[in-house]
Amino acid sequence: MRVETLHIQNPLDIEAIRDRLSTQTVGRRIALYQEIPSTNAALRDLTRAGAPEGTVVVAEGQTAGRGGRGSPGSPPPGVNLYASVLFRPAIPPRAAQVFSFIASLALTDAIRGLGLWVGIKWPNDILVNRKKVAGMLAELATLGDRVEYVILGVGVNLNVEREALLGALGEAGRWATSLREALGRPIDRNAFAAEYLNALDRWLAVFEEQGEAALLRAWADRDILTGRRVEVREEGGSLDGRVVGVDAEGHLQVADSLGRVHRVVAGEVRVVE
């Protein structure tokens, strides 16, 4: 069923978003789609066609987004926010991970603006009341020793109801929530989208003016894993240890029982205590 046949109470609207923007770069162009496989994929196509930096893709629904492991489906269209933004930063590939932190920082700013406590679980999960409410997916292309572009995509559970969340995520839905559930009232999707894009633009400016260290300091203030004991599942096996933070390139550092610090580039992290 396409979203055009659905009765959406708070549909996304480009002008309603644009009217609330106070950005310098983000939102130079906004493309609104209905129910599509992925906002990242749609923006990737626009990027190859020459889209300018700051181009935004938003969608009413996303059918092929990367969610929790084993997720059987997607929430219904018209309730959440799916958005991807194009950047062309003058950075080497090693800096891309830290650069991507601007999305997590912007999401936490937008959620804090609603009056909620929010934290970041490495690498890209946003938690409210200890449950996942949003996630981020970064994609990049390189040209030689530099980054050609970065696409930062986010999915935020705004107004999805508990039953629909469980139906979409299965068992993983027990550890997820929505901002509507947390606040007890519906969220204006256009207002939230604009708040996120405004915050994203501000963090882009911080990165450009102050560099990676400023992002790492801000990220550390919102990190919920440092000091916690975790189990990390990677392709080559698993690691038990205590998180000691992230390194200068944004990779997780975990100390095992012998005190040896392991650098985690990618993996599934589960909090043990």
C-alpha positions in Angstrom: 0.0 0.0 0.0 1.4 3.4 -0.9 1.3 6.2 1.6 -0.9 8.3 -0.7 -3.8 6.0 0.2 -3.3 6.5 3.9 -4.8 9.2 6.1 -1.8 10.8 7.8 -2.7 13.2 10.5 0.6 15.1 10.5 2.1 14.7 7.0 5.6 15.9 6.3 5.6 19.2 4.4 8.7 20.8 2.8 7.4 24.3 3.3 6.5 23.7 6.9 10.0 22.4 7.5 11.7 25.2 5.6 9.7 27.9 7.4 11.4 26.7 10.7 14.9 26.5 9.4 17.7 28.8 10.4 20.5 27.0 8.6 23.5 28.0 6.5 24.2 24.7 4.7 21.7 22.0 5.7 18.4 22.2 3.8 19.6 24.0 0.7 17.5 21.5 -1.2 14.8 19.3 0.4 13.3 16.3 -1.4 10.2 14.7 0.1 9.3 11.1 -0.8 6.5 8.9 0.2 7.2 5.2 1.1 10.7 4.3 -0.3 13.2 1.6 0.4 15.8 4.0 2.0 16.4 7.7 2.3 20.2 7.1 2.1 19.8 5.3 -1.2 17.5 8.0 -2.6 20.1 10.7 -1.6 22.9 8.6 -3.0 21.2 8.7 -6.4 20.7 12.5 -6.1 24.4 12.9 -5.1 25.6 11.1 -8.2 23.4 13.5 -10.2 25.2 16.5 -8.7 23.1 17.4 -5.7 24.7 20.3 -3.6 26.0 19.9 -0.1 23.2 20.2 2.4 20.6 18.4 0.3 18.0 16.7 2.5 15.9 13.7 1.7 12.9 13.0 4.0 10.3 10.2 3.6 6.9 9.3 5.1 8.0 5.7 5.3 11.0 3.5 4.8 10.8 -0.1 3.9 14.5 -1.2 3.7 16.2 0.8 6.4 18.7 -1.0 8.6 17.2 -1.5 12.0 17.8 -4.0 14.8 19.2 -7.5 14.1 16.4 -9.8 12.8 13.8 -7.0 12.5 10.9 -8.5 10.5 9.5 -5.3 9.0 9.1 -1.6 9.2 6.8 0.7 11.2 3.8 2.1 9.2 4.4 5.2 7.1 3.3 8.6 8.4 4.4 8.3 12.0 8.2 8.6 12.2 11.0 10.7 10.7 13.4 9.3 8.1 15.9 11.8 6.9 19.3 11.8 5.1 21.6 14.8 4.6 24.5 15.2 2.1 27.9 16.6 3.2 31.1 17.2 1.3 33.6 17.8 4.1 37.3 18.4 3.3 38.5 15.5 5.5 40.5 12.3 5.2 38.7 9.0 5.5 40.0 8.4 9.0 38.0 11.5 10.2 34.7 10.3 8.8 33.6 8.4 12.0 34.0 11.4 14.2 32.4 13.7 11.6 29.4 11.4 11.6 28.9 12.2 15.3 27.3 15.5 14.3 24.1 13.5 13.6 23.9 11.9 17.0 24.7 15.2 18.7 22.0 16.9 16.6 19.4 14.2 17.5 20.1 14.5 21.2 19.8 18.3 21.0 16.4 18.0 19.2 15.1 15.4 21.8 16.4 17.4 24.7 14.4 20.3 23.4 11.3 18.3 24.1 12.3 18.0 27.8 13.6 14.4 27.7 16.8 12.9 29.1 18.7 11.3 26.2 22.0 9.5 25.7 24.1 8.0 23.0 25.1 4.3 22.9 28.0 3.7 20.6 28.1 3.8 17.7 24.8 5.3 16.7 21.9 4.4 19.0 19.9 7.2 20.7 18.3 6.1 24.0 15.4 7.6 26.0 14.4 5.9 29.2 17.1 3.3 28.4 15.3 2.3 25.2 16.3 3.0 21.6 14.4 5.8 20.1 16.6 6.6 17.1 19.5 5.4 15.1 22.0 6.8 12.5 23.6 5.3 9.4 26.6 6.9 7.8 27.7 6.2 4.2 30.8 7.7 2.5 32.6 7.7 -0.8 36.3 8.4 -1.1 38.4 9.7 -3.9 42.0 8.9 -3.4 43.0 10.0 0.1 40.1 12.3 0.7 36.3 11.9 1.4 34.2 12.8 -1.7 30.9 12.9 0.3 29.2 11.7 3.5 25.5 10.8 3.8 24.1 10.8 7.3 20.8 9.1 7.6 18.6 9.0 10.7 15.4 7.2 11.7 13.5 8.5 14.7 10.5 6.9 16.4 8.2 9.9 16.7 4.6 8.8 16.9 4.7 5.1 16.2 2.5 3.2 18.7 3.7 0.4 20.9 1.8 -2.4 19.1 3.2 -1.2 15.7 6.7 -1.0 17.1 6.5 -4.6 18.4 5.0 -5.7 15.1 7.8 -4.1 13.1 10.8 -5.0 15.3 9.7 -8.3 16.9 11.6 -9.1 20.1 13.9 -6.1 19.6 10.8 -3.9 20.0 10.9 -4.6 23.8 14.1 -2.4 23.9 12.7 0.4 21.7 10.3 3.3 22.3 9.0 6.4 20.7 9.0 10.0 21.7 5.2 10.0 21.8 5.3 7.1 24.2 7.9 8.8 26.4 6.1 12.2 26.5 2.5 10.9 26.4 1.6 13.2 23.5 2.0 13.3 19.7 5.0 15.0 18.2 4.8 17.6 15.4 6.9 15.8 12.8 7.7 18.9 10.7 8.8 20.9 13.8 11.0 18.0 15.0 12.5 17.6 11.5 13.4 21.3 11.4 14.8 21.2 15.0 17.0 18.3 14.0 18.2 20.0 10.8 18.9 23.2 12.6 21.0 21.4 15.2 22.8 19.4 12.5 23.8 22.7 10.9 25.1 24.1 14.2 27.2 21.0 14.8 28.6 21.2 11.3 29.7 24.7 12.1 31.3 23.5 15.4 33.2 20.9 13.4 34.4 23.4 10.8 35.5 26.0 13.4 36.8 23.8 16.2 37.6 20.4 14.7 37.2 16.8 15.8 38.2 17.4 19.4 35.1 19.5 20.0 32.8 16.8 18.7 34.5 14.2 20.8 34.2 16.2 24.0 30.5 16.8 23.4 29.9 13.2 22.4 31.6 12.0 25.6 29.2 14.1 27.7 26.3 12.2 26.2 27.9 8.7 26.0 26.2 6.1 28.2 28.8 3.3 27.8 32.0 4.6 29.4 32.6 2.7 32.6 30.0 0.0 31.8 30.8 -3.7 31.3 29.8 -4.8 27.9 29.8 -7.8 25.5 30.9 -6.9 22.0 30.0 -9.3 19.2 32.2 -8.9 16.1 32.6 -10.9 13.0 35.7 -12.7 14.4 34.1 -13.5 17.8 33.2 -11.7 21.0 34.8 -9.5 23.6 33.9 -9.0 27.2 35.2 -5.9 29.0 34.7 -2.5 30.4 34.3 0.5 28.1 37.0 3.2 28.6 35.7 5.6 26.0 36.4 6.2 22.3 39.7 7.0 20.6 40.6 10.0 18.5 39.0 8.4 15.5 35.7 7.6 17.3 36.2 3.9 17.7 35.2 2.2 21.0 37.9 1.2 23.5 37.2 -1.8 25.7 39.5 -3.0 28.4 39.4 -6.8 29.1 40.0 -8.5 32.4 43.7 -8.3 32.0 43.6 -4.6 31.4 44.4 -4.8 27.7 42.5 -2.2 25.7 40.9 -3.4 22.5 39.8 -1.1 19.7 36.4 -1.9 18.3 35.7 -0.5 14.8 32.4 -2.3 14.3 30.2 -4.7 16.3 27.1 -5.2 18.3 27.4 -3.9 21.9 25.3 -5.3 24.7 25.5 -3.8 28.2 26.1 -6.5 30.8 26.1 -4.2 33.9 
